[in-house]
C-alpha cells in the first residue's frame, strides 16, 4: 500500500494548488485539528479487543447492551414542565399519547433553588421555566392518571433532589405502588452546579454528603432507580468544549465514587445505579467519538482503579440532549435541522435515552406543536433511517477510531490534572473549572464574531424576513393558584406531624446521619419544599461563590 505521506505529496498538495482549501476552520469544537485523510497508518497499534471488543462487553466502546437498538430503542424522553402541576400533567399525557416512552420533568426556578411559591424571592418566577412543586400535593397532581410502573420518570433537580425524590416516592406510596418496581432518575449532580449551572444552596461538602445519602439509601429501597445522573450537559451549555465536558463530567462521577467508598459503601451495590447525561452539539463526528470514549474511560477506571467486580458497575449508561446552546433565535426553523443532526449523532454514539430540543426554545418554552416535531424527529431516526439495523455502524472508520482515541487521551489529561490538584471540590474552590470553561467559551465566541466559524443565519446567510413563531406564554394566574394551594396544604395538614418530621430531619443533619428516611417522612407529613430546605440552610449554611480574579 502506498504510504499516506506519498499521497499527500503527490495528489493532495497538487489538488490544493489548483483548488485551495476553503478559508474556514478545519477544527472540531474542541480545537482538535483533523488531517485531510485517515488510513490504516493512523491506527498502527490499534488493538480491537482492547479498544473496541463487542457490544455489551468490556470496554463497552460499542455500547453497553449486547443487542442495542435491534432489541430496544433508546428511551424517548422529552423534557416538559411549565405552569401548574395540572398543566404539566396534561402535557405529559399528550406526549405519552404521541409515542414518548419516558417522562422528563422540568421544575421552575423557585423549586430548583429550594423555595416555596409564596417566598418573596419566588415572585414573578413561579411556573415560568418549569413546573412549580412546593409540596406532596403538587406531586400528586403532577402524576395523576399516569402508571408509574409502566413509565420511567426523570427529574431534573439538584440541590433539593432528596426532597423532591422523597415527594415522588411518598406520592407513589400513597397510590399503592411498590417502590421496588419503580424506575427513573433524579439528576442529583450537585458538583456540576458549582462548576457550571450555579443552582446550588449549601456549601460543596454538605451538598455532596446529601448526594451520598441517596447512594446509601437508594439501592436498598428503590433498587431500579438511578439516584444520580452525572451531568455534562450544563457544563457544555456553559461554554465547555466536548473534551472538557467529557473530562469534567467523568471527574465528577469519580468524585462521587470516592465519597461513597469513604462512607464504606460497596462499589458494586451503588455503581450500577449511576447514570450520565451528555450534551450533543453540532460537530457530528466529535460527538459520536465522545460517547464512545466516555464508555471506555468509565469502564477502565471503574474496573482497574476502583476495583469494581460487577460488569454492571463498568457500564456507562447515558441520557443525551441536543444542544440548547446551539439553537438560534435568528431563523428558528433552522433549529429543526440542527436538532435532527445532533440526535442522529447521539444515536450513532450509542445513547440509551434521548431528548430532542424544540425549534422554538431559543425564544421561549416549547409549544405543544414544537415539542411534537422534536419527538417526531427521534421517531423518524428510529424507524425510517435504518441506523438501528446494526450496532455501532461507524466502528472501524479510520477517522472515528482515531478521534475516539484522541478525545479519550485529551479527557484523561484533564482528569489526571484534577486528581493532582486534590479532586473536584478543590478545583471548584480554586476557580479551575470557571477559568477553563470561560477561556473555551471566549475562544468560541471570538471565532463566531470573526466569521472563522460559521453559524447559519447568525454570521452568514442572514436574511431580513421575520418568521412568526407562536410562543408559549405562562399565565400570571399560575402564581396565585400555586400560592393558594400551598396555603391550603399548610392549613389542612397535621401540624404536629409536620413539626416532628422537620425536627427529625434537623437532627439527622446535625448528627451526620442519612437524611433520606427523614425527607420521606417530611413529604408524607406535607412539609413544604421550602421548610425542608430552610432546616438544612440553618444546619449547613448557604454557599456564596467567591469572586475569582
Secondary structure, 3 states (H helix, E strand, C coil): CCCHHHHHHHHHHHHHHHCCCCCCCCCCCCCCCCCCCCCHHHHCCCCHHHHCCCCCCCCCCCCCCCCHHHHCCCEEEEEECCECHHHHHHHHHHHHHCCCCEEEECECHHHHCCCCCCCHHHCCCCCCCCECCCCHHHHHHHCCCCCCCCCEEEECCCCCHHHHHHHHHHHHHHCCCCHHHCCEEECCCCHHHHHHHCCCCCCHHHHHHHHHHHHHHHHHHCCCEECEEEECHHHHHCCCCHHHHHHHHHHHHHHHHHHHHHHCCCHHHHHHHEEEEEEECCCHHHHHHHHHHHHHHHHHHHHHHCCCCCHHHHCCCEEEEECHHHCCCCCCCHHHHHHHHHHHHHHHCCCCEEECCCCCCCCCCCCHHHHHHHHHHHHHHHHHCCCCCCCCCCCCCHHHHHHHHHHHHHHHHHHHHHHHCCCHHHHHHHCHHHHHHHHHHHHHHHHHHHCCCCCECCCECCCCCCCCCCCCCCCCHHHHHHHHHHHHHHHHCCHHHHHHHHHHHHHHHHCCCCCHHHHHHHHHCCCCHHHHHHHHHHHHCCCCCCCCC
